[in-house]
Amino acid sequence: MAIFNLDIERYILAQKENGRELRGIASIQYPLYCLHTEIVDISADPLDSLDTSIARLFDNVTTNQIAISNILSVPSSGVKARIRHFEECEYLNKNKTGLSEYGYNTLITCEEKKIKRKSHDLYIDGISFNPMTEIFYSRKYKQVMIEEMVFTSYTNDQGIVKTYSAFSPSIVHTPFDQEKAFEKIINTTVEDRKNLHIPIGLQSIEKISFVKMTFPILIGLFEKEGKAYKEIIDGFKSLGESEHLETIKKSISTRVDNIEMRLEIEKDFHTKELYGAFSSNWNEIDVINEEHKLFWMSKEDLKLAFEKYYSINDIPIESIINSKNEIGIKITQSILKNSMNKRDIIIKLKRGRDYQMTNKFLNRGVWIPFFSFCPADDYSKKLLEVLDFIEKAKSLSFIIDQYIQNFHQIEEYREMLIFLEEYELLEKIDVKVNMTQILGE
């Protein structure tokens, strides 16, 4: 499973600066081909200057490899390897006592281009056959690509060994067309070749084989001024920059515009309990999303999902936020009382959001759905004020009298401190208040 490097919090803040709220992140496996080729190349080689130096000594001084090694201060094994290369390239005469005419013209006068036959791997877009950018050849990107024939074995709960393939392209590969692939590669301009990992001096491709692969990409679902926006994100860059994914964007721009999140209610295999699993509509993505909404689900299903996720009993249906571009919970005093983890809910309320991130969602075409947490009554709003005050008071080392002065007008402050798990603070307040009352009597 891919481990994305996207810095979620920084990414959210960066998007907010552009007036956009991140509501979810979908995921797909994009089709690629890895081409294993045998090519003819005349690109400059780092060893060219060494070859010329060896050739000059070989032709004019001696064929003794040790002598050449000493003159050039190069290990004799290196000189031996290059002279063997001369033989393979027919740079030597028949007796191997000197340079051939071809060798002289190639290595000394450079009138002939130095032709190299070598193996070279290339990644191309699995839809358009356009060569992929140089970044795809870095270790970070190569290690997350999934090959068609790679399987993982595991033992299930019944002790039966099963096999699993993570290769599951969300888009069908275009049937491989060798002629079209050749054309796309060979016709690439010299200026573009370096950025596309194509040798500058590529002359021809003599042999080719291919492997079907996929590459995981993310699709951000945003809301701005009530409108839905969707765009491709590079999950392997901290802020999601995706300029190098232009060939992918061009291939699936219409499909990306149609993506939305769904919620499926399923039964757990072991516990038999119902739970909510988020998924995308990718299997029917070609159906035009005329509303361009981000979510398509019912309040009843969201109610069940949130009750399971957050261990809250009986969330009122009217407390469920479910618009076409936002989902979440309106937090009230009764919801907090029915929560098994009140402190956790309050922290999410302070942040204004939460998200779910699991491998299960990724397999269904969803990496993260975001949920809004909104204060919906005076109690929850006052609770946030109490939390803000406590955090400020702790940072400024307030004395207990300052806490009491702030809380004396809040009728439910004791319950709020219990919700916030501020038991030590509550004890200090009680001691101070009770002692004051006793002394006053």
N, C-alpha and C positions, 0 to 999 in steps of 0.2 A: 504494500500500500504506500502511496506517495506521502512523504513528509514535507508539507509545504512550509516555506519560509516567510510567508506573508505576515507582517507585524499588524495584527488586527486593530489594536488600539490606535496606533499611529495612522493606519490607513483610514479608519473612521474619522479621526480628527482632520486629516487632509481633505477628505471628501466634504466634511462640514464647512470647511473654508470656502468651498465652491457651492455651498447652499444645498448640498445633497445629503440625504440620510440613507445609510446602507441598511437595507431590509433583509438581505439574504445573499448567499453565495451558492450558486449551482456548480456542478462539475460534470465534465464529459471526458471520454477518452477519444482523442483526435487521431485519425489514421495517418501513419507515416510509412514509408518504405525505406529500409536500409539497403543500399546497393553495394555489393562487393564487386569491384571492377578491376580489370587489368587495363592499364592505360599507357599511352605513348605521350611522354612529357618532355618538353625542352626548357622547362623552367630552370633558372639558376639554382645551383646546389651549393651548400656551404663547403663542400669538399672540392669544388672546382679549382680554386687557387692552389690547393695542395696537389691535385692531379697534374696541373700544369707544371708545378715545380718538380715533381717526380719525373714527368715526361721529359723535361729539358735535361735533367741529369741522366736519365735512362738513355736518351738519344745521343748525348754528346760526351758523357764521361764514362759511365760504367753501368753494367747490369747487376752489379753486386748490391744486394739489398741492404746489407749492413753499412756499406759506405754511404749509400743514399740516406739511410737513417741517421748516420752521424752528422752528415752535412746539414740536414734539415732539422735536426733535433726532434725527430719523430720516432716513436717506438718501431722497432723492426717489424713487429707483428702488423702494425698499421700499414707500413709500406708494402708488406707482402699481400695484405688484403686488397690494396688499391691496384697492385700489379695484376692480381687475379681478376679484378674487375676489368682491367684493360684487355685481358684475354677474352673475357666474356663479350665485351663490346667490339671485338675485332680491331682494337687500336694497335695491336702488335703485328709484325710481319709473320710470315709462315713459320720461320725458324725461331720466332720469339726472341730474337736478338736485338731488336730495335723496333721503332714505330713503323707502322704501315703508313701509306700515303693518307689513308682516311684518318688514322690516328694523329698524324702530324697536322693535318688541316683542322682537326677538331680540337686538339689539346694545345697546339703551339700557335698556329696562326688564327685559330678560331673562325676560319672561313666556313667550316661545317658546324651546324648546330649540334650540341651534345644531346643525343636522344637517349632517354631513359625509359625503360619498360618496368613498371612497378605496380604493386597493388595499391588501391586507394578506395576507402569507404566514403560513401556520400549518403546523407539523409535528404529525402525529397518528400514533399507534401503528398499525402496519399490520395488526394482528390485532384489537385491541379498539376501534379508532377513538378511544381516549382522547387528549385533547390532551397533548403533551409539555411538560415543564417549561421554564422560561425559559432554563435553562443551555444547551439545545440550539441556541439562537439566537446564542450567542457564536461568534466566529470559530474558536476552537480546535475546536469540535464540528462546525460547518458544513463546514469544509474536509476532514473525513475521511468525510463522507457520500458515498455512491456512487450516482449516478443511473443509471437503467435504460438510457438511450440514449447513454451516454458510452463511446466506444471509443478504444483506443490502438493505433497502428500501429507495427510493428517489422519488421525484416528478419531472417529466420532464417539458420541456418548455410549454407543452400543459396542465399542471396541472394534469397529469395522474400519479398515484403512480405506480412505477415500482420496481422490485426486481433485485438485482445484486449479483452474486456470484464471489468473487475474486479467488475461487478455479478453477484453469485452468492448470492442469499438462501438461508440455511440453512433458512428457514421460508417456506412459500408465503404471499404476501399474501392476506388476506381480500378477495374481490372487492369493489371499491369500491361503497359504498352511500351515495349522496348524502344521502338522508333521515336515515340513522343518523348520518352525520358532522355534519349540521346540528344534530340533536338533542343530540349530545354537547357541541358547542361552545356553542350558545345556552343550554342548561340549566345551564351551569357557573355556580356562585354568584359573586356580585360579589367576595367575599372571596378566592376562588381564582383569579380571572381574571388578576390581575397576575402571579402566579407561573407562569401557563400561557401568557403572551404573548398574551392575549385582551384587546382594548380593554374597559375597564370599562363604557363606554357603548354597547357593541355592541347594535344593535337588530335587524338582519336581515342575511342574506347574499343578495345579488342575483345574483351570478354565481360560478361555481366551475369550476376545472379542477385536475387533479392530475398529479403525477409520482411514479412508484414510485422509492423510494430504499431504501438499507440503511445501517445504522449498526453498526460493529464493536464487539462487547462481548466481554469475557473471562469465563471461568468457572474459578474456583480449585478445585483438587482437593487436599484436605487429609486428613491422618491425625491422629487424636487417640485415644490409648489403644487402638490397634488397630482403630478404627472409621473408616470413610470419611465425609467431609463434602464437599459441593460447594455453591458459592455464586457468585453473579454479582459480578464486580469491574468497576469503572469504570477502564479502562486509561488514561484521560486525567487522572486525579488521582494524585498521587505516592504516596498510601497506599491507593488503590483504593476510597475511600468511594463507596457506591452508593445512598444513601438516596433520591436523586432518580430512581432507576431502578425505582421501585415498580411502575409500570404494566407494565414489561417482566418483572419478577420474577413478577407474578401470572399473566402469560400463559404462561410456560414453566417454572414451578416443577417440575412433574412430569418434564419432559424433562431438566432440569438434574440431578435426582436420579438419572437413569439413565445419565448420560454416563460414559464410560470411555475410556482410551487403548488403541490397538492399535499393533502394529508390523508393517509390511509389508516384505517382502524383494523388492527389484526389481533390474533390471539397468540399469546406466548406459548411455545411448544411445551414447556415444562410446567409453568404455573397455571396455564389455561386462562390467564387474565388478559383482558383487552388492553391494548396500548396503541399509541399513535406513532406512525412512522412517516416522516416527511419524504416526499419524492418529487420529481419534476415531471413535466408532460412531454419529455423528449420523444417517447414512442409515438406521439401524435403531433410532433412539432410542426409539421407542414400545414396543419390546420391554422388558418390565420387568426391571431389573437386581436380581434378588432378593438377591444377595449384597452389593449396593452397593459393589462393589470399584472400585478406581481403574484397575487395569491388567489387560489380558487379552492375554498373549503367551507365547511359549515361551522356555525357556532357550537353546535352540539359536539362535533368531533374535537374541536379545539378545547372545549370544556373538559372532556375526558382526558385529552392529552396533557393539559396543564395540571389537572388533579394528580395524575401519575408522576409527572416530572417533578412537581414541587411539593408533593405530599400535603395537598390542601383538600379538605373535605367539603364537598358540596359548594363549589363556586357558583354563585347565581349567574344565570345565563346572560343577564343584562350587564354583568361585569366583564364579559368577554369582548375584547376589541377585535373586530373582524371586518375590515374594509378591504377594498380591492388592492390597496398598497400598504396595509399595516395590519399586524396581528399582535395581540398582547392581552394584558389583564389590567383592569381598573381596580386598584387596591383600596379596600375599605377596612374599617375596624373589625367587622364580622369576618372578613377573609383572613385577617391576621390572627384572630382568635381560633379559627379553624385550621390554621397552618401548623404542621408538625415541626417546622424549622422557621420560627418567626424572624430570628436575626438574619438569616439568609435572604428572606423575602424583603426585609427592610433595606439591606445593602443593595439589592437589585432595584428597589424603588428609588434609592438615592442616586444610583447611576442612571436610572431611567430606561434601562434595557437589560436583557440577558440574551444568551444564545445557547443553542445545543450543537455540539460538535462530536460526532461519532462516526466510526467506520461504516456503520449500518446506513447512515444517511448518504455517505459518499458512494456506496454501491448502488444507491437508488437515484443517483444523479443530483444529490444535494450534499454540500459540505457543511454549510451553516445556515439555519434560519434564525433571524433575530426577532425577539419579542419585546414589545413596549411594556413598561411598568409605570402606571400613572396614578398619582394620588387622586382619589375620587370622592373624599369627604373631608370635613374639617379635622377629624381625628388624625388621618394619615398625613395631612399637611402639617398639623401641629407636631406630629411625631418626627417629621423630617427636620423641623426647626429645633426640636430638643436634641436630635442627633448632631446637627451642625453646631449647636452651642457646646455640647460635651466635647466634641473634637477640638473646638477653639479653646475651651477652658483648659483642657489637658495640655495643649501646646503652650499656653501662657501660665500654667501652674496656678490656676485660680484656687483660692481657699474655699473651704466648704460653705462658708456664709454666702459667698457669691453664687454658688449653685442654688442654695435655698432661696435667695432673693429672686433668682430667675424663675424657679419652679413654683413659687407659692401661688401664682395665679392660674396654674394649670391643674385642673381638677384630677385628671387621670395620670399625673406624672409618675406615680408609683408603678402603675401597670405598664407604662411606657418604658420605665427603666428595667422592668422585668423582661419585657419583650426584647430590649437591647442587651440583655444579659449583663447589665451594670450592677451586679449584686453588691460588690464592695462599696460602690458609691452610694447605693441605697442604704446600706447599713450605716455608713458614716452620717448620712443625712438624718436617719432615724435616731441615732445616738445623740447628735447635736440638738435636734428638735426636742426630744424627750427630756434631755438634761436641762434644757432651757425652761421647759414647762415645770419640771420638778423644782428647780431653783426659784422659779417665779412664784410657785405656791408657798 
